[in-house]
Amino acid sequence: MWKKIDAPKGTEREETVAAAPLELTLCWRGDRIAALRLRMADKDALAGDASPEARGVQAALKRLAAGRPAEFPELPLDWDALPAFTRRVLEALKDKVGPGAVTTYGGLARLAGEPGKARAVGQAMARNPWPLVVPCHRVVGSTGALTGYTNPCGLDLKALLLRLEGGSAG
């Protein structure tokens, strides 16, 4: 069953949106998104007073569930809260590894300008505060095996996300 994922310290409000089979909770700190919590969902959900960002996220989830590129809206992610290395790695992942593509931890280290730091990249992936939007599920082991997905649904969710995007599911 589900392991509870706590909101980050300082979260002021949360918005949960769903488009089966996926649900994302936006954890807001001021006008920035401090974190996202990714879960499985069996039905669509969106509050009537949802923010424009939440509405855009739900539309992206619906596209993804239909097997189309998610096309997430530009979200106000709190990049400033990240250590410099983690930020470089997550920005490289978001900007350089598109839907349907995968890279290895070593490959992402090179894309981030940090060759030889595959293990540190793995640690950065484990601390990714914005799963799916910053697509850590697209990072696989050196042999192409699905490894290291810290979401409570584990590798089954990683495989599902890759299938929905049309990428390799290991």
Disulfide bonds with the S-S distance in Angstrom:
none
